[in-house]
Amino acid sequence: MLTKLKICGITNIDDALMCAELGVDWLGFNFFPESPRYIAPEDARQIIDQLPHDVEPVGILVKPTLEHTKTIIAETHIKRVQIYGPQDFNNMEILEIPVIIGYRISEDANLSLEFLGADMILLDSYSKDTMGGTGESFNWALIPPYISRQKLVLAGGIRPENIHDALHIVKPAVIDVASGSESEPGKKDPEKVARLIKEINRFNEKHKDA
C-alpha cells in the first residue's frame, strides 16, 4: 500500500498548481467559514477545474446538513468529501462520492469511532478553539487497533520534521497536512511541501512491495 499526501487548506490557484507539480495526491478545500483557511465554494470550483486529473480535490465540511453537503458537491466538483459531525444524516453511503469521516482525538476522550458507511476515517487533534489545522499532534497510541491502516487518514501537527515518524509508526493510507505545509495560514510553502513529498516518496519506495 502506497501512502498518499493530502495538503489541506488550499486557498489560491498558485498554491494548488505548485502542490500538484510537486506530486501531492489530494488537495483539501475548507468550506468551514470559521476556518482561517476557508474558501468560498465558487472560488474553489475555479481552482478545481484547473487541476490535473490525477490530483483529487477534497471538500472539508463541519457539521453540515445533507442538503448543504449535496450542494457543495454539485457546485464545486470535489471528488471526495471530508465530514465532521454531520447534522441530519449518519449514512455516508447516500452521497455519490467517497467520504472521509473525521474525528478529533484527545487523551481524555471516550473514543467511539464509527465509519458510518464512509470509505475512510480521519483522526485529528482535538482543540476547543478550532476544527483542525491546530499544528498539534495527538498520541498515536490512542488510534484503535480495529481501524485498518488502509482506511486511515492521519492528521494533526504533521510537518517535515516529524512526517518520518508518522509514516513509520502509524503507516496510514493518507498523511494530511495543513499548518505543517504553510508559511502562514492559507499560504503554502513550496520548500515544506517538497520536503513532505520527499519523505512520502522515500517511504513508498521502501515499502512498495509490502
C-alpha positions in Angstrom: 0.0 0.0 0.0 1.4 3.4 -1.0 0.8 6.3 1.3 -0.8 9.4 -0.3 -0.2 13.0 0.7 -3.1 15.4 1.2 -2.4 19.1 1.6 -5.3 20.8 3.3 -6.4 24.4 3.3 -5.8 25.4 -0.4 -7.0 29.0 -0.9 -5.5 30.0 -4.2 -4.6 28.6 -7.7 -0.8 29.2 -7.4 -0.6 27.0 -4.3 -2.8 24.4 -5.9 -0.7 24.1 -9.0 2.5 24.2 -7.1 1.3 21.3 -4.9 0.2 19.4 -8.0 3.5 19.9 -9.8 5.4 18.7 -6.7 3.4 15.5 -6.7 0.7 16.0 -4.0 -2.1 13.4 -4.4 -5.0 15.1 -2.7 -5.8 18.8 -2.1 -8.2 19.9 0.6 -10.6 22.8 0.3 -12.1 24.0 3.6 -15.7 25.1 3.4 -16.0 25.8 7.2 -16.5 29.6 7.4 -14.8 29.9 10.8 -11.5 28.4 9.5 -8.6 30.7 8.6 -8.3 28.6 5.5 -11.9 29.0 4.4 -12.5 29.2 0.7 -15.8 30.1 -0.9 -17.3 27.3 -3.0 -17.3 29.4 -6.2 -13.6 30.2 -5.7 -12.8 26.5 -5.0 -14.6 25.5 -8.2 -12.4 27.8 -10.3 -9.3 26.2 -8.8 -10.6 22.6 -9.0 -11.5 22.9 -12.7 -7.8 23.8 -13.4 -6.3 20.8 -11.6 -4.6 17.9 -13.3 -6.8 14.9 -13.5 -4.5 12.9 -11.2 -4.9 15.3 -8.3 -8.0 14.7 -6.2 -9.9 17.6 -4.7 -11.4 17.0 -1.3 -14.0 19.2 0.3 -14.0 19.7 4.1 -17.3 20.3 5.8 -18.1 20.8 9.6 -21.5 19.9 11.0 -23.1 20.0 7.5 -26.7 19.2 6.7 -27.3 16.6 4.0 -28.7 19.3 1.7 -25.7 21.5 2.2 -23.3 18.6 1.6 -25.0 17.7 -1.7 -25.0 21.4 -2.8 -21.2 21.7 -2.1 -20.5 18.5 -4.1 -22.6 19.8 -7.0 -21.2 23.3 -7.0 -17.5 22.7 -6.5 -16.8 19.4 -8.5 -14.9 17.9 -5.5 -14.2 14.2 -5.9 -14.3 13.3 -2.2 -15.8 14.9 0.9 -14.4 15.0 4.5 -17.1 15.4 7.1 -17.0 16.3 10.8 -20.2 15.8 12.8 -23.0 15.6 10.2 -26.2 17.1 11.5 -29.1 15.3 10.0 -27.7 12.1 8.4 -25.4 9.3 9.5 -25.2 7.1 6.4 -22.4 8.3 4.2 -23.3 5.8 1.5 -26.2 8.1 0.4 -23.6 10.5 -1.1 -22.4 10.0 -4.6 -18.7 10.4 -4.0 -16.3 8.8 -1.5 -16.5 10.1 2.1 -13.9 10.6 4.8 -15.5 10.8 8.3 -13.4 12.9 10.6 -12.9 12.6 14.4 -10.8 14.7 16.8 -8.8 12.8 19.4 -7.8 13.7 22.9 -6.3 11.9 25.8 -9.5 12.0 27.9 -11.9 11.4 25.1 -14.2 8.4 25.2 -13.3 7.0 21.8 -16.3 5.7 19.8 -15.3 5.8 16.2 -17.6 4.6 13.5 -17.2 4.7 9.8 -21.0 5.4 9.2 -20.6 4.0 5.7 -17.6 6.2 4.9 -14.7 4.9 2.9 -12.1 6.3 5.2 -11.7 7.7 8.7 -9.6 10.7 9.6 -8.1 11.2 13.0 -7.0 14.7 14.1 -6.0 16.5 17.3 -8.8 17.9 19.5 -8.9 21.6 20.2 -11.7 23.6 21.9 -10.7 26.6 19.8 -10.5 25.3 16.3 -11.6 22.5 14.0 -8.4 21.1 12.5 -5.2 22.9 11.4 -4.1 23.2 15.0 -0.4 22.3 14.4 -0.6 20.0 17.3 -0.2 16.2 17.1 -2.0 13.7 19.3 -0.8 10.5 20.9 -0.8 8.0 18.1 -1.0 5.1 20.6 -4.7 6.2 21.0 -5.5 5.0 17.5 -7.8 2.0 17.9 -6.3 -1.2 16.5 -9.5 -2.1 14.7 -9.0 0.8 12.3 -7.4 -0.6 9.2 -4.3 1.4 8.2 -5.6 1.1 4.6 -8.6 3.2 5.7 -6.8 5.7 7.9 -6.1 9.3 7.2 -3.7 10.7 9.8 -3.8 14.4 10.6 -2.8 16.7 13.4 0.5 18.5 13.7 2.3 16.7 10.9 5.2 18.6 9.4 8.5 18.0 7.6 10.3 17.4 10.9 8.0 14.6 12.1 6.5 13.1 9.0 9.1 10.3 9.0 7.9 9.1 12.4 4.2 9.4 11.4 4.9 7.2 8.3 7.0 4.6 10.1 5.0 4.4 13.3 1.4 4.7 12.1 1.7 3.7 8.4 -1.5 5.4 7.4 -3.1 5.3 3.9 -3.0 9.1 3.8 -1.0 11.8 5.6 -3.0 15.0 5.9 -1.0 18.3 6.4 -2.3 21.8 6.8 -0.2 24.1 9.0 2.9 22.0 8.5 2.9 22.9 4.8 2.5 26.6 5.3 4.4 29.9 5.7 1.1 31.3 7.2 -2.5 30.1 7.4 -3.7 29.5 3.8 -0.4 30.2 2.2 1.6 27.1 1.2 5.4 26.9 1.5 7.0 25.2 -1.6 10.0 24.1 0.4 7.9 22.5 3.1 5.7 20.8 0.6 8.7 19.5 -1.3 10.2 18.0 2.0 6.9 16.3 2.8 6.8 14.8 -0.7 10.4 13.6 -0.4 9.6 11.7 2.8 6.5 10.2 1.3 8.3 9.1 -1.8 11.2 7.6 0.3 8.7 5.7 2.5 6.7 4.4 -0.5 9.9 3.3 -2.3 11.0 1.3 0.7 7.5 -0.3 1.2 6.3 -0.6 -2.4 6.4 -4.4 -2.3 5.0 -4.8 1.2 
